[in-house]
Amino acid sequence: MNAPTSLFRTLRSLACAAAFFLAFGGSAQAWPWNSEPQPLLHDRTAIRADAGSPLTWDRSARILWFVAGGKLNFARWNGTTFLPGTGSEIAVNAGAGIVVDEGWHAVYFLDHNFHLQFARPSPGGVGLIRGSVGDESLSRLLAVDNRTHSVFAYDSVARGIRLYSYRVKTKARESSLIAPGLGKAGDTAAWDSNLRVLYSSHETADTTVPRHPRARSLGDPTGTGTLLPWPLVATAWDGRKWSSRVIDETGVPQLPAIRATDHTVFYARRDELDKLRTFRPVAGSRAELFSSVSGWSGADTFEDHDRYEIKAPNYPDEWENSGSVTTGLVA
């Protein structure tokens, strides 16, 4: 079993909504503490998760979901401190990721049979309510549409993106393959809820999948098939049907990011170590735009290490005024 790793917090918006990421253990240069993300604390104890655990943050319920001891777990912010969940016996296929529906406060995951499952805190706050969705064999969860409560996942048997849509009249889910001809998904996906476009990374895309005219091709200089193209694929709903196309070949599996204000998608390419690529789709009167940003070499990333001493955590002012600031040591 992987060694536990501290959970770290960083600010994500002016409203001080918390976003979280997991940093791996190992030797690391000690950066100034004020420039580092701060550990999640319950009283004086750092909350721990399995190394490499997926994380997902329910902003409306202020619950962080993660995997600890191979089981689904969560920590809830109560306005003063984080309260760890009581733990569960729900085993999770951590490599498939976890995604959350912020409207229903339900977290979706795959069990060890690669079937889609969900869980949510019980009304009393003790334990979890669990259920299953469909019987398809999946390998990766991609995203959730919080407006329609739909779930996107990669179907390894059908080689494509599968949508589990919720029907209000029948109060049941319907499963459909919306994007065939795609290789293994490399990570979770980015969902643009306003334009209704899913951006996902795949090992390959069949020749039947349309390509953007400006999509570049990345060859394999080794000639061994080791370096795969990993195309960035956009799967969009036009009001009548779903369609997919390759935006660009990236050479690396990744989770793209979306800037909601102008729908710009950020992604990396294998052959550009210091650049970040961007794509802005057509939106209203604005034409689509390919561009890049330099200076993204990854020099400002951080690693968790047991020698770090937890000093005064850099809480937002709103949090400091609502409760005491705790200190402790990463065990």
N, C-alpha and C positions, 0 to 999 in steps of 0.2 A: 504494500500500500504506500502511496506517496506520502512524504513527510508533510505535516501541516505547515501552512504559511499564513502570515498575518494578513488581514484584510485592510486595505488602505483607502482613504477617502480624499477626494478632490472636489472643488466646486465646479459646477457646470453651467450655472446661469446666474443672472443678477438677482433672481428670486431666491438664490441660495438653495436650489434643489440639488441634492447630493447625487453624484455619479461615482461609481466605484470600479476599481480594477485590481487585479491580483498580480503582484510582482514575485518573481521566482527567487528561491534561496540561492546563495552562492557568494563568492567574494565580490565585493563591490567597492568602488571609491566612495568615501563618505562625503557627500555633498553638504553644503550648509543646510541645517535642519529646516530653516524657514522656507527653503526652496523645494523641500520634499513633501510628497503627500503624507497625510497623517494616518496612523492606524485607527481602526475602529476599536473603541473601548467599551467594555461593560464594567462599570466601577473602575478597578485598577487593572483589569485583565484584558489583554488583546484578544479579540475574537479571531479564531483560527479556522482555516479551511484547508482542504486537500490541495497540494501543489498542483497547479494547472486547472483548478476548479473553474468551471464557467460561472459567471456572475450575471445577475439581472436585477434591476432596480425598479420596483413598483413605486413611481413617484407619488401617486395619489394616496396610496396606503402607507407610504414611507417604510416599505419592507424590502430588505436585501435578501435575495435567494442565492444560495450557494450549495456546494457539496462538501460534506465533512464526514470522514470515515466511510466514504462510498455511498452515503445516504443523503437524501434531500434535507436541507436545513434552511433556516432563515433567521434574520435579526431585525427587530422592529425599533424604529426611532420613536420615542414617546414624548419628545419635546425637551427632555433633559439628558437622557442617555440611551444607548442601544440595549435592548432587551433580547438576549438570544432565545430562539425557540426552544421548546422542550425536547427537540430532536424527534426523529421519526425512524421507522424501520423500512422506509421506502427506498429501495435500491435504485440508483440512477445510472444510466449509461452516460457518464460525464463527457465522453468524447463527442457525443452527439449534440451538446449544447443544451441550454435551457432558455426559454423565452416566456415573457409574462404578458398577460392581458390586464392592463391597468384599469379597465372598466369593471371587469368581473373579479379582479384580484386573484386570478387563477394562473398558476405557473404550469407550463407544458414541458414535458421531458419524454425521453424514450426509456423503456425498461430494457432489460438484458435480452429480451426477445425482439428488440427493435420495433416495438409497437408504441404508438402514441398514447401517452397518459397525461392526466392533469391532476393537480392538487391545489387546495386552497385552505387557509386557516379555518378551523371550525368556528361557528358563531360565538362560542364561549371563549375562544382564544387559546384553548388547550388542544393540541393535536391537529391533525390534518384530515380533510375530507378528500378522498381519492376517487378517480374515475378513469375510464378508458375511452378512446376515440378511434374507431376503425380497426381493421386487422391487417392493413398493408405493412410490408416490411420497409422501413425507412432507415436512413443512415444519418441524417442531419436535419435539425430544426433550423428554419431560416428566419421567420419573423411572424409577428402577430399584427393584424389590423385592429386597433383598439376601437374603431368606430363600428365595424361590422362583426367583430369577434371572430374573424376568420384566421386560420393558422396556415402558414406556408411551410412545407417541408420537402426535403429531397428524397424521392423514391428511388432506391438503388436498383430495384428490379425493373421498373419501367423506364429508368434512366431519364428522369425529368422532375420538374417541380410539381408537387401535388398540393392542391388547395382543399382545405377542410372548411367549407362555408357553413354558417349557421342560418337556418331557416326559422324565422319567427313563427310562422303559422304552424309548422309541425313540431317546433321546439326540438329539432334534431339537426345533425350535421350531415352534409352531403360531400362526398369525396370526388374530386375530378382532377385529371392530369391536365395542367394548363400550359406546360412548356416542355415538350418532349425533345429528345436528341441532345441531351446535355450530360457531360461526364460528371464524376463525383464532385459534390460541393465542397469547397475548401474551408468554409467558415459560415457563421451566421450571416444573414443578409441585411441590407438597409432598405427600409420601406418608406417611400414618400407618400404619406397619407393624403396629401392634397392633390397631387397629380396621379395618384394611384399607380405607382411604378415601383417594382421590386428590383433592386440591384444586387446581383449575386455573382460569386466567383466559382468557376468550374474548371476541372482539369482540361476538358476539351469541349468543343461544340461541333456537332455534325455539320456537314456541308449543306444540309437542308435548313439550317438555322440562318436567317438573313444576317448580313453584316452591314454595319454602318460604312458608307463610302470612305470615311477617313480612318477606319479601323486598321491599325498596322498589324503586321505578322511578325512574330518572334520565332526565329528558327532555333534549332538545337545545334550549337556549335560542336558538341561532343559527338554527334552523329550516332548516338546510342539510344536515343529516345528517353534519356534520363530527364532532360529539361522539357517540361510540358508547357503548352502555350498559356494555360490558365486565363481564358478570356473573361472579361467583365461583361455580364449579360444583363440587359434591361428587359423585364417582363412587365408589360403594361396592359391596363384595362381601358378600352376606348368607349365604354358604355354598352357595348354589344358582345365583345369577345376579347380574349386574351391573345397577345402576340409577343414574341421575343425577338431580339436581335443582339448581335455582338457589338458592343460599343468600342472595345479595344482589347488587344491581347496584352496581358500584364506579366506573364511568366512566373507569378508567385500567387499562392492562395492567400486570400485576405478578406477582411471585412471592410467594405467601403464606408465612407461617412457622407452624410447629406447635410448641407447648410440649408435650413428650412426657409430662410428669408428669401432666397433666390433659386432654390432647388439645385444648387451646384453639388455635384458628386465629386468626392476626393478619393483618389486611389494611387497606388504605387506601381512602378514597373521594375522588372528584374535588372534591366540594364541602365537604370538611372538612380544611383545610390543617394544622390543629393537633391533629388527633385520629387515633388508631389504633383501628380497629374490631376487636372480637373475637367469635368464635362458638365455643361449647363444645357439642359434640353430646352426645346421650344416651350415658352410659357407666355401666353397672351401675345403681345406684339413684339416680344423679344426673340431674336433669332438664337439658335443653339450656338454654343461656343466651346471649343477645346482650348485649354490653356495649361500652364504649369506654374509652380511656385518653387523657387530654389531655396537651399539652406535647410533642408529637412533630412539631415544625415543621421538622426537618431542619437545625437550626442547628449541630449537632455532626458534620457530615459533613466529609470531608477530600478534598483534591485533591493529586495528585502534581505536582511541579514540579521542573525540573532544577536550580533554585537551592538546593534543600534539601541541607544537608550531613548526611551520615550520621554521627551521633555514636555514643556507646555504645549499641548496640541493647538494647532492654529485653527480654532473654531471660528465661524462667522460671529459677528457681534450679536446677532439675534439669538444664537444658541448660547453664548456666554452669559447673556443677560437672563436666560431662562433656567439656568442650572449651573452647577459647579463644574469646573474644569478638573479632570482627573489626570494623574500621572502614574507611571508604572514602568515595568521592564518587559521587553519582548522575551518570553520564556523560551 
